[in-house]
Amino acid sequence: MAGNPSVELFPMALITARGALSVAGVEDLRFVLREQIHATQGGTGPHLAVDLSGVTECPTAIFRVLTESYLEARGRGGWLRLVGLSEQVLSLLNVARLPEVLTIYLASGWTGGGLDPTRRAAYAGR
């Protein structure tokens, strides 16, 4: 193989939520996501990983927040990934069919070095 392989590095924000999220907690998450989406500078869009592995319960308002944030990040040329989902949160997301829209990785597929697509959570209805 001639030449050297190129590696493109980009900053990624890891947002972590823990415990039982109230409606106010979901609004706090929305604020943090928006802040990170709009903080992006340079030629790349926002790259966000949202770790929900420590969330024990959450209101359905989280669906709207995650979907809106995903669309806004994508519209700016970036992405939003969900990583480390608890079974409870994954179950809720499946009911809303969000795994058909959002990229979701189970806790076992998340490493600090990157996202492992072979461990991507699958929508239970597929």
N, C-alpha and C positions, 0 to 999 in steps of 0.2 A: 504494500500500500504506500503510495507516494504521499508526501506531505504529512502534516500533523493534524490529528483530529482537533476540532475546535470545541470548546466548552463555553457556553454562555451562562454566566451567573447573573442572577437577579435577586434583589431583596425580597424577602417574604416575611409577612407579619403573621405571627401565631397568636390567635386570640383564644383564651381558655375560659370556659364558664364552668362553675361548680355548684353543686347543691340543688335545692329545689328553687327553680326560677319562678318568681311571681311575674305578674304583668309588668310591674316596675322594673324587674330584673331584665326582662326581654327588651324593654325600652332602653335600659342601660347598654345592653348588647347592641342595639340598633345604633346608639350614639357612637360607641367605640368602632363599629364597622364603618360607619359613615366617615368618621374621623380618619381612619386608615385609608379608605378609598380616596379621599380628597387630599391626603398627605403625599400621594405619589408624585414624584418629580422625575424628570428625565424622559427617555424615550420608551420606557416600558410602562404598562398599565399596572394597576394594583394586583398583587399576588397575596391572597389571604387564605390561611388555613385556620379553620375554626374547630377547636377541640371541645367536644361535648361529652367526653367520656365520664366526667364527674357529675353530670346533670342527672339528678334522680327523678325529677318531674318538671314539667313545664306546660304553660298554657298554649293553646293552639295559635296564639298570636305570633309564636316563633316562626310559623310557616311563612307568614307575610314578610317578616323581617328578613329571613334567610333568602327568600325568593327575590325580594326587592334589592337586597345587597348583591346577590349573584348577578342580577341583570345590570345593575349599575357598574359593578366591577367589569363585567364583560363588555359593556358599552364603552368603557374607557380603555379597552384593549388588554384587560387583565383576566383574572379568574378568582373564584372563591371555591374552596374545597372543604368539605366536612370530614374531619378525621376523628378517630377514637370515640365512636358513638357508644353510649350505653344501650343495652337491649331495650330499655323503656323508650328512649328517644328514637331509636331506629324503628320500633314498632309504631310510634306515632307518625313518623315520617312516611312509613309504608302506607298507612291509612290515607294520608294526603297525597300519595303517589309522587312525592318529591324525589325519590331516587330515580325517577324517569327524567328529571330535569337537572338535578344537582349531582355533582360527582361526590361520592361518599366512599370513604375508606374506613374499614373496621380498625379497632385499636391494634390488632396484630399486624396490620399492614402499614402502620405509620412508624417511620423512623425519623430521627433528626436529619438524616441525610437525604430524605426525599420521600416521594409517594410511590408506593409499590402497586401498580395497577393490577397485578395478579391477585391482590387481596381486596379488590374493590367490592363493596357491599352490593349485593344484587337485590333488586326489588322482588319481594317474596311472591308476587303474583305472576312473574314471568315464567 
